[in-house]
């Protein structure tokens, strides 16, 4: 996240845990035992996918004008990720290649995992923290031991300019999956 985006979110969010669900550090996790179906139309391996190229310029502009995508290695997942910033919102796409979606549904990771409607025919879950109303993440089960992870966070003072967090995360995940399934 850029310094400006960090400033926006650090001054506008009162949640000390931040907006990104993280690995569980104790047995009191907020995960549910929801097991997403494992039926996929086919496997999409993410090993060679660049997350910064999974949204077209048109798809990005549908959400908001962004700065240049910033590629990083997401430390939680040790996987390629790309951050997108707009004035008042932040979203990311991570191609998780180090674990399967069951890390969320089994309680290994901290966060409220809930099954949602499939995205492009692939099983999906939302991952939220009950104390965080400005962020939502979606994981899409694309292959054994891999998933697409889309996060969306807004600054409360800009809430009227962007989709609600889970709607924004779904929009990002749908756009990425549209391009992965072409």
N, C-alpha and C positions, 0 to 999 in steps of 0.2 A: 504494500500500500504506500502511496506517496506520502510525503510529509503533510501536505495539505489535507489529504483524505484522512490521515491519522488524526490530525488536529480536529477536523470536522466531527469525526466519530468519537474521539476521546472526550470532546467537550459536550457532545450532545447525548451521549449514552451514560446513564447512571449505573449500568450493570457492570460490576467489577470483573465479572467472568468473561466479558467480551462477547462477540457475536458468533464465534466459530465453535462448534461442538468439538470436543477434544477427547483423547484417550481417558478412560476411567482411571481414577487413582485410588479408588476404594470400592468396596462391595456395595455401597449405597448408590448405585447408578439410577438414572432416570429412564433407562431403556425398557421397552416393553418386550414381550416374548413373541411379537409378531414375526412370523416367518413368511417372507414373500415367496410367492410361487417361483419355482426355478425354471419354468417353461419360458424359453426365449425363442423368437423366430429363428435365430441362428446366433452364433457367437461372433462378437465383434472384439477382436484383440486390440488393446489400446497401446501396446508396447511402442509402436512407431508413430503414434498420433501426436501432433503438436497441438496442445490445447488452445494456443493463441490463434490457430487457424480454423477452429470449430464453429465460429460465428462469422457470417459475412458482414460486410459494412452495412448493408441494408438491415440485417437482423439487429445489429448493434444500435443503429439509429432508431429502430422501433422502440427501444427502451429509453435511450437518451444519448445525447452527444457525449462521446467519451474521449479521454486522453488516449495516447498510444497504449496498446496492450503491453503489460509488463510480465515477461516470462520469469518464473521462479521455480525452485524445487520446494514443494510444500513440505515443511519439516514434520508435520504430524504423520503424513502418509509416505514420506520419502519418495514422492512421485512428482512428475511434471505438472505445473499449474500455470495459469495465466490470470492476472488481475486486470480488471477493467474499472476505471473510475469515471464517474460523471459528477457534476456539481450536485451533491446531496445523496448520491448512491454509489455503491461499490458492489461489484459482482465478480465471481471467479468461476473458472472451470478447471477441474483437476482430473487428470486421467490416472486414477488409482490403479497401480499395477502390483501392489505389495500385499493385498488382502482382498477377500471377497466381501460382498455386501452383508454377509452374515456377521461380520464384526460388529455391526450396528444392531442387528436383530437378536444377537445372542447376549448382549450386555457387555461385550468387551470394551466398547466405547461409550462414553458419557453422552447422553442426549436422548430425547424422546423420539423413538423410531415408530412411525405409523405408516402402514401400507396405504398407497394411493393408487389411483387409476394408472394403468401402464402408460409409458411414454414411448411412442412409436412401436407399440406392441411388446415392450420390454418391462419386466417387473420393476417397480419403483417404490421408494419410501421417502417420506419427509423426515428430516432430523431437526428437532427444535429443542431449545432450552426453555422450560416454563417461565423463567425469570427474564427472558429476552424477547421483547415484542418487536424489535426492529430488524431481526435477522431470521433467515430460514435457509436450510440446505436441503437438497434433494439428491438422493443416490439412485442411479439407474443400473440395474444388474445386467451387464452386457456380456460377461464371460466368466467362466470359473476363475476365481481368484482375482477378478478385476471389476471395477465399476466406474462409471462416470459420476463425478461429484460436482454439483452446481450450487453455489452459494449466492445469496442476495441479501444485502443489508442497506437500510436507508437511514438517513438522519431524520429524526422526528419532525424537525422544522421543514422538511421537504416532502413529507408523506403525501401531500396532495399532488405532487408532480410525478410520482412513480407508482408502479403496481405495489400492492401489499407484498410483504416479504416472500411468502410462499407462492404467490402468483408470479412474482418476478423470478424466483428460483425455477419455477416450472417453465416459464417462458425461455429462460436461458438453457435449461436442460432440453426442451423441445427443439430449440434452434440447433444445438449441438448434435442431437440425435438425428435430426433431419439431414445434416451434412454427413454424419457417420454412416447413414444407411443409404446414401446415394450410390 
